[in-house]
Amino acid sequence: MHRSTRLITLAAVCLALLPALPAEAAPTRLEAENATISQGAVESNHPGFSGTGFVNGDNVAGPYVEWTFNAPAAGTATLALRYANGTTANRPSDISVNGALIADDRAFNPTGAWSTWATATLTAPVVAGANTIRATASATGGNPNWDYLDAEVAATPGNDHQAEDATITQGVVESNHAGFTGTGFVNYDNVTGSAVEFTVNAAAAGNATLTFRYANGTTVNRPMSISVNGSAQTKDFPGTGAWSTWQEVQVNAALNAGANTVRASSTTANGGPNLDRLSVGVTGPPDTEKPTVPGNPRSTGTTSSSISLAWNAATDNSGTIKDYRVREGDTVVATVTGTTATVTGLAGSSTHTYTVTARDPSDNESDRSAAVTATTQPPTSGGTPVDANGQLRVCGIKLCNENGKQIQLRGMSSHGIQWHYDCLNTASLNALADDWKSDVLRISMYIQEGGYDTNPRAFTDRVHNLIEQATSRGMYAIVDWHMLNPGDPFAQNNLNKAKTFFTEIAQRHNNKKNLLYEVMNEPSGVAWSRIRDYAHQIIPVIRANDPESTILVGTRAWSSLGVSESSDETEIINNPVNATNIMYTFHFYAASHGTNYLNTLSRAADRLPMFVTEFGTQTSSGGGGNNFSRSQQYIDLMAQKKISWVNWNFSDDPLSGAVFTEGTCPGGPFTGTSRLKEAGRWIRDQVRLPDDF
């Protein structure tokens, strides 16, 4: 089927520990695939790299990779660049730090093969806190392949506090993994709330950089709450590749004169990472400078019970904004870490005025932003789909609302957001919710084919935005991990990528009632047992962060329940996924998939919880002629058996399966039928049919 990232001597700012030689500071490893990439791609086709891949830059002058290195102190850093150059020619690069050129045409000579890796080392001055380090190709041959940057500033004696000497809650001291400093490390119990607590004595109040050295041998982030004298912030501790591979995470904080309590507590059922030590670097006198005022506050959407807001990010001399507060008058109605917030529980047709402030790690708070005023939509008998149904769940083999009523959702899928993101704007989404009366938006994020792999940060942020847009309009949102080519869900390290992606999505949006997670779009060329194995590995990652939302599992042969590879639904019935609150997906294209597919869906819906997350009235290419009579047979069956469905696709792509005529996006109009293709007019009528909520 078609789918197409000055330490000072702490003589008086240290723990009263037994005398010991200070441990050697470990370098901070910054993988190239997690850096900012210009004119290049993340690849994994040459062995020997670390992390999940390497960066292959375009063969022209100008491509670059830019890392951000958070230095614990100002000083001279050692920078080690690991690279491969499989050609016979030097591939020089200009190396700059914080915009200053430190190495002009630095040679990166041939290594003999693309799978043979070498390290080039140089030194450069860095500032305390964030530093940008950029390697820019200076010749037409481009850069070598970049694997990682190791950066370190030598530790100052007296600043290291070993975890094994701290107060431990629900954890044990161990020494069975190499590479730790001191006499061991703390292995957190795999529960929420396990903790290590340090006491740090400061001679005077001041700002500090707290550096936690840790190992996480899993592929799942183990976030922790870092509390300094009761003021907490959450920090990610992602996988390090092995329990014997140690990395560092830094937090900026304000210390009081005298004793300070620094507590690192696990926030998920997986517990914390293995913690080796805490290093404390004093970076200056007490911070009394307020962040800048958040700019351009605006309303991005309203429902009959909510107002969604956004604003431009504030900045701070510390380099970190801890959180934002949204106020109505003098009352704080929301505290968030990002630049969007949705205020819920409001009355219909009510007007509200909000301001936004920013806080830094020292709890300095900015002045209030300009005011933004918005009015909720009028109340309706049923409200929005989310108002009417709340948190969905699977009851038996049907999708049910929070009151246990069996329901059917109907809506639209985006096209790939690498190609048609411009079709998902304020006007088009307003039309989808208000004119089309859509219950659900499927957010299709391709993994390969120009999608997530090219810029994980950018595409994850696009998904975050679209979730907020759907939420503000009262629609459900399906987060579609749109794997198509390759069809094996484990290929190209896609499982680990999915774990990273879904962890962030679930952590940020687990307070919402409108999410469904589609963990694989269209697996193909693999057995059901392999698809089931993938589901068993990805579902617990989501459940650790969002225990309530429904998860949608793809089926064999382009989510055809196996029919397109001469199988059927029995392989799932005989060997189902061992998880609750899940549904299985089915995809069809009416001009290609006839009676055999229709009958298979009908039988399966009597035995399994089914959700049609993609269909078209055309051929499986997403184009060609429409078969509306066959489409109607499917529509009738899905209505009869309350099978929720999503149509492909809400864009102006040239193929007949896109609902809008070419050139409609981004300007519209999106309401009515004037810019709809034949299939668009037909499917709009189906979506607009009254809901049975």
C-alpha positions, 0 to 999 in steps of 0.5 A, a space after each residue: 500500500 502507498 505511504 509514500 542536541 570556571 570551575 573554581 577551587 572549591 576549598 569551601 564549596 565541597 562535601 566534608 568527605 574522607 580525603 581522596 584524590 579527585 577523579 579524572 573528569 570524563 569527556 562529554 560525548 556528543 554524537 554527530 547524529 544528535 547535532 545540528 546538521 546542515 546539508 547532510 544526512 544521518 547514515 549507518 551503512 559503514 560499521 564501527 561508529 558509536 551511537 546510532 549512526 554518523 553524519 555524511 555531509 554533502 560533497 560541496 563546500 559549506 556543509 557543517 555539523 554543529 554541536 552544543 557543549 555545556 562546559 562546567 567551567 570556563 577554560 581550555 577544552 580538549 576537543 576530539 573529533 572522530 571521523 572517517 575518510 574513505 577517499 584518497 584526498 584530504 577533506 579539510 574543515 574549518 573548526 569554530 567555537 562560539 563563532 570564532 575560527 580556531 582551526 582554518 582548513 584543519 586537515 582530516 586525512 584519509 583513513 583508508 576506508 569509510 569503516 576505519 575511524 580516526 580521531 583528530 584532537 585540538 584545544 580551544 577556549 570555552 566559556 562556562 555553560 553552552 558552547 557551539 562547536 562547528 565543523 564546516 567543510 572548506 573544500 568542494 569534496 565536503 567533510 569526512 563522515 563525522 561520528 562524534 565529538 568528545 569535549 572536556 575541561 579538566 576537573 578542579 580538585 575538590 569538586 567531586 562528590 561520589 554517589 556511593 557516599 551520599 544518602 541513598 533511598 531505594 538503591 544500592 552501591 555496586 561496582 560490577 560495571 567498569 569505568 566508574 570513579 571512586 569506589 562504586 556507583 549507585 544502582 537505583 531501584 526500578 521504581 518511581 522515587 528512588 533517589 540519591 541526595 547530596 549535601 553541598 556546602 558553599 562558602 557563599 551564595 552563587 550560581 553553580 553548574 551541577 554535573 551528574 556522571 551516569 550510565 544508562 545501558 538501556 535504550 529508554 530515557 530515565 529522566 530524573 527530578 533534580 531538586 536543589 533546596 526544594 526547587 526542582 527541574 526535570 532532566 533527561 538521562 538518555 541511554 549511553 549504549 552500555 552500563 560501562 559507558 559513562 556520560 554527563 548531564 548538567 544542570 544550572 542551579 543557585 546555591 545558598 551560603 552554607 549547606 545545600 541539599 541536591 537530590 536526584 530522584 527517578 520519575 518513572 517506574 524504570 528508576 534512575 540511571 546508574 549514578 557515579 558522582 556529582 561535580 559542582 562548579 561555582 560559576 559566579 555570584 548570586 544571579 539576580 538578573 531576570 529573564 527577558 519577557 516572553 514575546 508575542 503572546 497569542 491564542 492559537 485555538 479555542 474550544 467551548 471549554 479551553 483556550 490554547 496559548 503560545 508565545 516566543 521563548 524568553 532568554 536568560 543570562 544563565 542560558 536556561 529558562 526553568 519554566 513559564 507561568 501563565 496568569 489570569 490576573 494574579 492567579 497562576 493557571 498554568 506552569 509549563 516548561 515549553 512555549 505553549 499551554 492550554 487552559 482547560 475547564 472554562 465556561 463556554 462563551 467566556 472571555 479570559 485575559 492572560 499574561 506570561 512570565 519566565 523563570 530561571 534556575 535561580 527563580 528570578 521571574 521576568 516581568 509580565 508579557 503583554 496581555 492576550 485575550 480570547 473567548 471560548 467557543 459557545 457551548 453545544 449540546 455535545 461539545 467537541 468530540 473530546 468534550 463528548 467522549 473524554 479518555 478513550 479505551 478499549 472495552 471488549 473488542 470495541 473503542 469506548 469513551 470514558 463512560 463505556 459507550 461504544 463509539 466510532 471516530 471518523 476523520 482525516 490523515 495528514 500526508 507526510 509532514 515532510 512534504 505537506 506540512 503547509 496544509 496543516 495550518 490554522 485555517 485548514 485545521 479550523 476547517 477540518 474541525 468546524 466545517 468537516 466536523 472531523 473527530 480525529 486527525 492522524 499525524 503522519 510522520 515518515 521515518 525514512 523518505 525525507 522524514 524523521 531521520 533527516 532531523 529528529 528534533 524538527 520532526 518531533 517538534 512538528 508532531 508536538 505542534 500538531 498535537 496541540 493544534 488538534 487538542 485546542 480544537 477538541 479533536 483526537 490525535 493519532 501519532 503515526 510512526 509512519 514506517 513504510 520503506 523498509 517494511 521491517 519495523 526493526 530495520 535501520 535502528 527504527 525500534 530505538 528511534 521509536 523508543 526515543 520519539 514515543 518517550 518524548 511524546 508520551 512524557 509531554 502529552 500524558 495529561 491529555 485525553 485525546 491521544 492515540 499512538 500508532 506504533 507502526 504504519 505498514 509493516 511488510 515482508 516480515 512475519 506476524 511474530 516479528 511485528 508482535 515482538 516489536 509491539 512488545 518492546 515499544 508498548 512498555 515504553 509508552 505505557 511507562 509515561 502514558 498508561 491510559 491512551 490507546 495504542 494502535 498496532 500495525 498488522 502484517 502485509 501493509 496493515 492488511 491483516 496479512 491478506 496482501 501476503 496470502 494470510 489472514 486475521 487468524 495469525 493474530 487471533 491465535 497469537 495476539 499482542 500481550 497488552 491491554 487497551 490496544 487495537 489492530 490496524 487495517 488499511 485498504 484502498 477500495 479500487 485495489 482491495 475487493 471482497 477478500 479484504 472486505 470480508 477479512 475486515 468483517 471477520 476480524 472485527 468480530 474477534 479483534 479490536 480493529 481501527 482503520 487508520 488509513 484508507 482511500 477510494 482509489 488504488 493502493 498507489 494513493 492515486 488513480 480512479 475512484 471506486 465509490 461503490 466499493 468504498 461505500 461497502 466499507 463505510 457501511 461495514 465500519 458503521 455497522 461494526 463501529 470501526 473507527 476510520 481515517 481517510 488518506 489524505 488531507 493535502 493538495 498532493 497531485 494524486 487523486 487521494 489528496 482531497 484538495 486541488 493542487 495549489 490550495 495550500 497554504 492559502 486555501 480556502 479550505 471550507 466548503 467544496 470549491 477546492 476539493 477533488 472528487 474524492 475530497 467531496 465524497 469523503 467530506 460528506 462521510 466525515 460530516 455525517 452525525 456522530 453517535 456519541 
